[in-house]
Amino acid sequence: MNIRSVTGFVSLNTPTDHAIIDEMGDILEAARASCEEHGVAVQTKRIATQPFAEWLPDPQALVEGGQQVEEAVRSAGIDYLALGPVRFADDTAFAHALRDLFEHTENVFASIEIANTSDGVDPARARLAAGLIRAVSTIHPDGFANLKLAALARVGPWGPFFPAAYHAGGGPHLAVAMEAADLAVEAFSEAESLQEARNNLIERVEETAASIEEAMLNTLDGRNCVFTGIDFSLAPYPEQARSIGHALEQLGLRAFGEPGTLAAAAWLTDTLDRASFSYTGFNGLMLPVLEDTILAERAAEGVLHVRDLLIFSAVCGTGLDTIPLPGDISSGALTGLLMDVGALALRQGKPLTARLMPIPGKTAGDPISFDFEYFAPSRVMALEDAKPAPPLNGSERLHIAARPLDRRI
């Protein structure tokens, strides 16, 4: 079990606000050292800003500005940078500029908002995001650059997982993202009943969280920085012992994706909800296909499908994450899928993201592998190449409220 990231959140006024970044670099290093003193290893240190259109008013300056901030981040000993989302109020030119940003930077992430509670689901933004996903897929021959981009639906600030992380402004904040699928593997392998499995996991989560919270309080004592909390979404690593798919199969699933998977996913997320700790972000079941050995295998076997993952998102996690798709997938098909993610987030009253990865030159069923520690080999997943037509996919936004509690059965 590791901390995937200790993430700092800062407000910039210009790309040259390096003193703010240096100060956060010191905080992050102190947090890393304190966590490791408490027995929890930290994989990366990350920093996220408020949405970049707020401090970089000219889209044409995004590449240069992003490079300046990235260099400052690197100099401060920080591994990764998120520049926040392009929001509904922002000029679409900011979104179009993201492709060049990703091409000319190394460790910079960003996102685009497609749905929120006040504006609904915006088909135009979904189309814009779909076109951007296709454009970004061409930066590298393997489509890897889409790792840096996510579409956001009802996602708030101070979640520590990238690419969705962003600051809401004001003073600095600090949050922790876990890589702890192995806690579930261990908890479930020792259990003879669901109740025992639940108790085991809650005990492990609360014990780990208490150590991290103490480390954060020690780090921030006397510093002008707010500890926002821990996102305990049980992120996996591509080996069986750290696979959330393997953990859930231990509960009685023959294969993740078959009937019963949604029940297992809902049960696990409910278990996380019962643990007591300071939380931020998603705190759900994270199902990134390419980051999880078992999920990658089930996708390659044809047991796990894109629509399955969308359905599972209704009861658990972060949405559609690291989904390998055909390289020639149309913008229309991507638009429809993004609209589904947005509608689900609004109706269920929860944050969801979509990180979709068209693989150039590959079709559904083709084997894929990456020279990247955090990705497992798999196959390209199929998605129907059809798009919604007007009026559903027109100029009107889809205003969708969460279902009232008193009408739920």
MIKOL-20689 format. One record per residue (C-alpha): residue in one letter; z, x, y. Coordinates in pm, whole numbers, padded with zeros to 5 digits, always signed. Layout:
REM residues N
AZXY ...
REM end
This chain:
REM residues 409
M+00000+00000+00000 N-00103+00134+00341 I-00130+00031+00698 R-00504-00008+00755 S-00457+00035+01128 V-00206+00060+01405 T-00401-00102+01687 G-00328-00068+02058 F-00455-00317+02317 V-00522-00208+02676 S-00676-00341+02996 L-00943-00125+03159 N-01080-00153+03511 T-01363+00095+03459 P-01497+00306+03170 T-01322+00607+03325 D-00965+00472+03301 H-00882+00761+03071 A-00514+00783+03165 I-00457+00436+03015 I-00628+00545+02694 D-00432+00872+02679 E-00106+00683+02718 M-00198+00448+02435 G-00300+00748+02225 D+00055+00881+02259 I+00201+00543+02161 L-00026+00515+01857 E+00060+00863+01737 A+00431+00790+01777 A+00384+00463+01585 R+00200+00645+01307 A+00473+00905+01275 S+00748+00641+01277 C+00574+00431+01009 E+00533+00733+00785 E+00901+00821+00834 H+00969+00471+00703 G+00754+00538+00397 V+00433+00358+00497 A+00114+00562+00537 V-00122+00486+00828 Q-00496+00519+00764 T-00633+00482+01118 K-00534+00450+01482 R-00744+00205+01683 I-00770+00071+02035 A-00913-00256+02169 T-00987-00357+02527 Q-01019-00692+02697 P-01376-00838+02671 F-01598-00566+02812 A-01783-00796+03054 E-01457-00815+03251 W-01456-00444+03331 L-01825-00358+03299 P-02010-00616+03511 D-02357-00466+03453 P-02500-00511+03099 Q-02740-00224+03165 A-02443+00010+03191 L-02299-00084+02851 V-02432+00213+02655 E-02316+00471+02908 G-01986+00293+02962 G-01927+00256+02590 Q-01999+00624+02537 Q-01754+00721+02813 V-01476+00512+02663 E-01556+00635+02312 E-01529+00996+02426 A-01194+00924+02593 V-01074+00751+02275 R-01182+01046+02063 S-01008+01290+02297 A-00689+01085+02269 G-00692+01122+01890 I-00782+00757+01827 D-01025+00676+01546 Y-01198+00351+01644 L-01266+00141+01953 A-01331-00233+01994 L-01475-00358+02323 G-01397-00725+02264 P-01628-01026+02244 V-01918-01151+02451 R-01775-01488+02552 F-01937-01818+02643 A-01902-01752+03016 D-02075-01414+02993 D-02440-01344+03064 T-02639-01333+02739 A-02768-00994+02850 F-02435-00850+02737 A-02508-00965+02383 H-02860-00825+02386 A-02718-00489+02501 L-02499-00457+02192 R-02779-00332+01969 D-02833-00028+02190 L-02457+00026+02213 F-02424+00044+01835 E-02726+00271+01806 H-02592+00521+02058 T-02223+00527+01967 E-02044+00620+01649 N-01714+00434+01619 V-01748+00145+01865 F-01712-00219+01755 A-01773-00547+01940 S-01818-00920+01875 I-01978-01237+02002 E-01807-01573+02038 I-01986-01873+01881 A-01713-02141+01894 N-01387-02217+02069 T-01163-02520+02114 S-01274-02602+02470 D-01649-02545+02437 G-01707-02644+02073 V-01975-02487+01854 D-02265-02361+02063 P-02597-02362+01872 A-02748-02141+02142 R-02477-01881+02090 A-02519-01908+01713 R-02892-01843+01757 L-02816-01551+01987 A-02570-01406+01734 A-02819-01455+01449 G-03090-01268+01637 L-02845-00991+01721 I-02740-00956+01357 R-03103-00916+01255 A-03166-00663+01533 V-02856-00457+01450 S-02954-00450+01080 T-03255-00233+01170 I-03053+00050+01328 H-02997+00218+00990 P-03211+00187+00675 D-02916+00045+00481 G-02816-00217+00742 F-02477-00053+00780 A-02449-00099+01158 N-02354-00466+01118 L-02016-00341+01000 K-01943-00303+01374 L-02035-00662+01472 A-01871-00998+01408 A-01928-01354+01523 L-01599-01516+01630 A-01493-01879+01600 R-01161-01983+01753 V-01030-01625+01741 G-00748-01537+01978 P-00636-01199+02114 W-00415-00931+01960 G-00536-00952+01605 P-00544-00589+01484 F-00840-00612+01243 F-01181-00497+01368 P-01436-00606+01486 A-01245-00915+01605 A-00969-00732+01794 Y-00943-00777+02170 H-00687-00777+02450 A-00609-01080+02668 G-00528-00868+02971 G-00203-00754+03125 G+00015-00476+02989 P-00043-00284+02665 H+00025-00440+02326 L+00058-00299+01976 A-00013-00464+01639 V-00041-00360+01274 A-00314-00445+01021 M-00220-00407+00655 E-00418-00287+00354 A-00189-00437+00092 A-00385-00617-00179 D-00205-00388-00425 L+00122-00565-00341 A-00029-00884-00483 V-00166-00698-00788 E+00179-00555-00862 A+00363-00880-00791 F+00139-01091-01013 S+00112-00842-01300 E+00490-00854-01346 A+00515-01235-01338 E+00519-01490-01618 S+00497-01794-01389 L+00353-01890-01053 Q+00701-01919-00905 E+00792-01571-01021 A+00463-01437-00883 R+00533-01608-00550 N+00887-01473-00529 N+00770-01123-00617 L+00507-01118-00345 I+00729-01267-00075 E+00997-01008-00153 R+00747-00721-00129 V+00590-00851+00193 E+00922-00907+00367 E+01061-00569+00258 T+00750-00387+00381 A+00734-00585+00704 A+01099-00510+00782 S+01033-00135+00756 I+00727-00160+00979 E+00904-00376+01237 E+01186-00124+01256 A+00933+00157+01298 M+00760-00031+01579 L+01086-00109+01760 N+01183+00258+01740 T+00842+00359+01873 L+00839+00119+02166 D+01201+00164+02272 G+01185+00249+02642 R+00805+00213+02658 N+00611-00046+02853 C+00433-00194+02551 V+00474-00522+02361 F+00481-00532+01979 T+00267-00834+01891 G+00329-00833+01516 I+00176-00763+01174 D-00140-00911+01022 F-00053-00922+00652 S-00392-01045+00533 L-00373-00827+00216 A-00692-00635+00289 P-00834-00468-00024 Y-00972-00124-00109 P-01262-00079-00355 E-01068-00009-00672 Q-00919-00256-00921 A-00557-00171-00847 R-00615-00266-00481 S-00843-00567-00531 I-00740-00912-00412 G-00995-01053-00657 H-00814-00876-00941 A-00479-01004-00815 L-00599-01365-00823 E-00765-01326-01162 Q-00424-01225-01298 L-00303-01575-01212 G-00539-01723-01472 L-00891-01715-01330 R-01149-01591-01580 A-01365-01473-01292 F-01316-01499-00917 G-01562-01761-00791 E-01535-01995-01089 P-01358-02336-01070 G-00992-02290-00985 T-01057-02013-00734 L-00999-02235-00432 A-00665-02350-00575 A-00559-01988-00634 A-00670-01889-00284 A-00481-02176-00122 W-00170-02096-00326 L-00177-01731-00222 T-00219-01813+00146 D+00066-02062+00125 T+00277-01788-00030 L+00206-01557+00264 D+00302-01838+00502 R+00644-01855+00336 A+00726-01491+00407 S+00930-01420+00720 F+00810-01146+00954 S+00662-01098+01301 Y+00299-01191+01259 T-00020-01181+01458 G-00390-01225+01383 F-00521-01403+01073 N-00245-01363+00813 G-00464-01524+00554 L-00657-01425+00246 M-00914-01159+00332 L-01224-01171+00108 P-01461-00892+00222 V-01718-00876-00057 L-01821-00513-00019 E-01466-00386+00036 D-01328-00532-00288 T-01436-00401-00630 I-01390-00732-00812 L-01551-00945-00542 A-01846-00704-00533 E-01877-00728-00913 R-01858-01108-00915 A-02123-01127-00643 A-02345-00891-00844 E-02294-01107-01155 G-02397-01421-00965 V-02054-01581-01012 L-01959-01561-00644 H-02188-01714-00380 V-02198-01725-00001 R-02119-02097+00008 D-01820-02038-00221 L-01679-01791+00028 L-01732-02040+00311 I-01546-02309+00115 F-01260-02070+00035 S-01229-01998+00407 A-01116-02358+00455 V-00788-02285+00277 C-00729-01920+00336 G-00874-01628+00512 T-01078-01466+00779 G-01420-01618+00711 L-01733-01443+00582 D-01684-01069+00572 T-01919-00784+00472 I-02167-01021+00308 P-02485-00838+00188 L-02791-01057+00256 P-03168-01017+00215 G-03323-00796+00479 D-03582-01057+00572 I-03332-01342+00609 S-03447-01557+00898 S-03259-01611+01221 G-03268-01982+01140 A-03079-01939+00814 L-02821-01716+00982 T-02787-01968+01265 G-02705-02251+01027 L-02447-02039+00845 L-02282-01936+01172 M-02268-02298+01288 D-02093-02385+00961 V-01834-02113+01022 G-01775-02240+01376 A-01741-02602+01269 L-01499-02511+00989 A-01282-02309+01228 L-01258-02595+01477 R-01202-02874+01226 Q-00942-02676+01033 G-00779-02545+01349 K-00791-02181+01242 P-00963-01853+01341 L-01268-01747+01141 T-01521-01468+01172 A-01858-01384+01020 R-01965-01025+00951 L-02306-01062+00788 M-02511-00765+00668 P-02886-00812+00608 I-03005-00510+00409 P-03355-00394+00515 G-03613-00393+00237 K-03381-00568-00009 T-03407-00916-00159 A-03155-01137-00334 G-03032-00973-00655 D-03131-00617-00560 P-02860-00357-00630 I-02700-00191-00326 S-02462+00097-00270 F-02334+00278+00038 D-02211+00629+00107 F-01891+00483+00252 E-01543+00510+00105 Y-01452+00149+00179 F-01758-00017+00017 A-01813-00090-00352 P-02161-00119-00510 S-02289-00473-00550 R-02608-00679-00521 V-02768-00865-00233 M-02640-01223-00220 A-02880-01516-00194 L-02887-01756+00101 E-03129-02045+00136 D-03385-01956+00402 A-03371-02286+00587 K-03260-02369+00938 P-03114-02680+01098 A-03343-02862+01341 P-03268-03052+01663 P-03070-03242+01761 L-02812-03058+01543 N-02958-02721+01638 G-03056-02807+01992 S-02917-02757+02340 E-02602-02968+02295 R-02273-02815+02189 L-02089-02962+01893 H-01745-03068+02014 I-01521-03080+01708 A-01146-03137+01720 A-00900-03042+01450 R-00816-03346+01241 P-00492-03507+01369 L-00195-03447+01141 D-00109-03819+01130 R-00449-03898+00981 R-00428-03646+00701 I-00348-03777+00357 
REM end
